[in-house]
Amino acid sequence: MNSTEDRRILRTQKKLKTALLQLLKEKELYQLTITEVAKFADCNRVTFYSHYKDLNELLAAIVIDHLENLASDFRKSFQNLKRFSSTDVQRHLPIFEYIYQHQFIFQLIIKGEVLPGSQNQFCETLVQISATELQLEETSDLEIPSLNYFMTYGSLGFFFYWIQQDFKDSPKTMAGKLAKLHGKMYDGSVVLDQ
């Protein structure tokens, strides 16, 4: 496959993803048809089926894209650091900013009502980064994985609260609140060599 074909495939997939997200703002997933999504994306059913088997697979691909981008933004928050404090707002801010910029899809992901398992995907994305790229500075009686899961899945409730409040507080305010909560549980982390 040449680069022109690759670009065409990516462009078609992007059009289908955009179409599904737009239509989900008007209808529930179960109310949509592949024909409707394909038509909105300015293509046909055959084209749709050459990329995805159904609307759930298309939505799953959208979720993966956004979680990969969220992970990338999260990594940037500590990329050039050797260590950071858990009370550092800048460490949490990229996550809140990305979610804020993509409110609609993260409402779907975090509420987990449209795509079962998306809440776990969200948490596992953050857990993997913390488990493989960060390490607590201080020693702890708790196993690091258990603390990592507690912090991440507890944060899910925090993000859910933010959504329920219709994103009333700014990303910076929410990052500050989460930093305070994390500061009560551990002091800081060391960034592992990559």
Buried (B, 14 or more C-beta within 10 A) or exposed (E): EEEEEEEEEEEBBEBBBEBBBEBBEEEEBEEBEBEBBBBBBEBEEEBBEEBBEEBEEBBBBBBEBBBEEBBEBBBEBBEEEEBBBBBBBBBBBBBBBBBBEBEEBBBBBBBBEBBEEBBEBBBBBBBEBBBEBBEBBEEEEEEEEEBBBEBBBBBBEBBBEBBEEEBEBEBBEBBBBBBEBBBEEBEBBBBEEE
